[in-house]
């Protein structure tokens, strides 16, 4: 297996809702992520946790 290492410059923006440590449901939360790449591409990601 040939592994190559590629360096990619990017900007990372993370947004979390305000958390009340006494009233926080860690199994049902989310955060927003925005990634800006050098080549001009932009990605928006919404990460959620769900209690099943």
C-alpha positions as CSV (number, residue, x, y, z in Angstrom):
1,X,0.0,0.0,0.0
2,X,1.5,3.3,-1.1
3,X,0.4,6.3,1.1
4,X,1.0,9.8,0.0
5,X,0.8,12.8,2.2
6,X,-0.8,15.9,0.7
7,X,-0.9,19.3,2.4
8,X,-4.1,21.2,1.9
9,X,-4.5,24.8,3.2
10,X,-8.0,25.6,4.4
11,X,-10.0,27.8,6.7
12,X,-12.2,26.1,9.2
13,X,-15.2,27.8,10.9
14,X,-17.1,26.0,13.6
15,X,-20.4,27.2,15.2
16,X,-21.9,25.7,18.3
17,X,-25.0,26.8,20.0
18,X,-24.7,28.2,23.5
19,X,-24.6,25.4,26.0
20,X,-26.0,25.4,29.5
21,X,-24.0,22.7,31.4
22,X,-27.1,22.0,33.6
23,X,-29.5,21.7,30.7
24,X,-27.6,20.1,27.8
25,X,-28.8,17.1,25.8
26,X,-25.6,15.8,24.3
27,X,-27.4,13.1,22.4
28,X,-29.6,15.6,20.5
29,X,-27.4,18.5,19.4
30,X,-25.7,19.9,16.3
31,X,-23.0,22.2,15.1
32,X,-22.3,24.0,11.8
33,X,-19.0,23.7,10.0
34,X,-17.8,25.8,7.0
35,X,-14.6,24.9,5.1
36,X,-12.9,27.3,2.7
37,X,-10.3,25.7,0.4
38,X,-7.5,27.5,-1.4
39,X,-8.9,26.6,-4.8
40,X,-12.0,28.6,-4.1
41,X,-14.3,25.7,-3.1
42,X,-16.5,26.1,-0.1
43,X,-18.2,23.4,1.9
44,X,-21.0,23.7,4.5
45,X,-21.5,20.8,6.8
46,X,-24.2,20.4,9.5
47,X,-23.2,17.7,12.0
48,X,-26.0,16.4,14.3
49,X,-26.3,13.8,17.0
50,X,-29.5,11.9,17.5
51,X,-30.6,9.8,20.3
52,X,-32.3,6.7,18.8
